[in-house]
Amino acid sequence: MSIVQTIAALEAELAGTAARLVVVTKTHPVERLREAYAAGARLFGENRVQEMAAKQPVLPADVEWHQIGQLQTNKVKYLAAFVHTVQSVDSLRLLQELDKQAAKHQRVINGLLQFHIAQEETKTGLTLLEAEEILQSPAYQQLRHVRLTGVMGIATYTPDEAVVRAEFRQLRQYFEHLKAGYFADQPQFKELSMGMSADYALAVAEGSTLIRVGSAIFGSRT
Ligand SMILES: *Cc1c(COP(=O)(O)O)cnc(C)c1O
């Protein structure tokens, strides 16, 4: 199937669910991003700051750029002018830097708290305790140019669906716990970013609002 056909098929699968598609465009040249755009995709995810910063001016202005990979604070300045959502918020320090750089551009950047849900040691992210420490800190409460809009997580890469499903459920419970405890009066805290090419169907069944799909659309990355 072509990029356009695959995106159309995915959108048809998502119709009637809570989930929207973030097309993960990392490593792919801008021509392929243009094809995805022509197919109606508007949410694009990249994991390298330089790559996103190079592609952004070339694509139409209504693309929502999502940073999905770990973000070093010294690189925030390269995406602060345009990034819509940083899905990989893993520290108070990063939130503070996002706030500082977004203020320079008089804008607000959305953030998702990234949780560690996988069994693999290598997958980064916060624990619930760490997230609550951030949310309770006076420093967080002073931020005006960054706003948290939900949570994100990466499940274990395994064919064992029970494992993946349990991890997505765990993430959903974190989301609901934080929503009730810290964001009850803030409707913008609504995103549950979970699900990739291999496991998005399970994620959608578990209530995902953002699936991040790359290789199922573009083929494997070389
Ligand atoms: C690369 C990446 C994806 C997309 O992975 P695919 O398996 O190609 O769909 C999703 N989320 C994150 C955080 C990624 O780094």
Ligand as a Chemical Component Dictionary entry (heavy atoms), coordinates in Angstrom:
data_LIG
# 
_chem_comp.id                   LIG 
_chem_comp.type                 NON-POLYMER 
_chem_comp.pdbx_formal_charge   0 
_chem_comp.three_letter_code    LIG 
# 
loop_
_chem_comp_atom.comp_id 
_chem_comp_atom.atom_id 
_chem_comp_atom.alt_atom_id 
_chem_comp_atom.type_symbol 
_chem_comp_atom.charge 
_chem_comp_atom.model_Cartn_x 
_chem_comp_atom.model_Cartn_y 
_chem_comp_atom.model_Cartn_z 
_chem_comp_atom.pdbx_ordinal 
LIG C1 C1 C 0 10.086 5.648 16.621 1  
LIG C2 C2 C 0 9.036  5.851 17.662 2  
LIG C3 C3 C 0 7.693  5.507 17.411 3  
LIG C4 C4 C 0 7.223  4.863 16.123 4  
LIG O1 O1 O 0 7.677  3.549 16.052 5  
LIG P1 P1 P 0 7.143  2.550 14.913 6  
LIG O2 O2 O 0 7.373  1.218 15.494 7  
LIG O3 O3 O 0 7.967  2.829 13.701 8  
LIG O4 O4 O 0 5.712  2.847 14.692 9  
LIG C5 C5 C 0 6.755  5.759 18.400 10 
LIG N1 N1 N 0 7.108  6.300 19.576 11 
LIG C6 C6 C 0 8.371  6.645 19.862 12 
LIG C7 C7 C 0 8.689  7.241 21.182 13 
LIG C8 C8 C 0 9.381  6.426 18.916 14 
LIG O5 O5 O 0 10.644 6.759 19.218 15 
# 
loop_
_chem_comp_bond.comp_id 
_chem_comp_bond.atom_id_1 
_chem_comp_bond.atom_id_2 
_chem_comp_bond.value_order 
_chem_comp_bond.pdbx_ordinal 
LIG C1 C2 SING 1  
LIG C2 C3 SING 2  
LIG C2 C8 DOUB 3  
LIG C3 C4 SING 4  
LIG C3 C5 DOUB 5  
LIG C4 O1 SING 6  
LIG O1 P1 SING 7  
LIG P1 O2 DOUB 8  
LIG P1 O3 SING 9  
LIG P1 O4 SING 10 
LIG C5 N1 SING 11 
LIG N1 C6 DOUB 12 
LIG C6 C7 SING 13 
LIG C6 C8 SING 14 
LIG C8 O5 SING 15 
# 
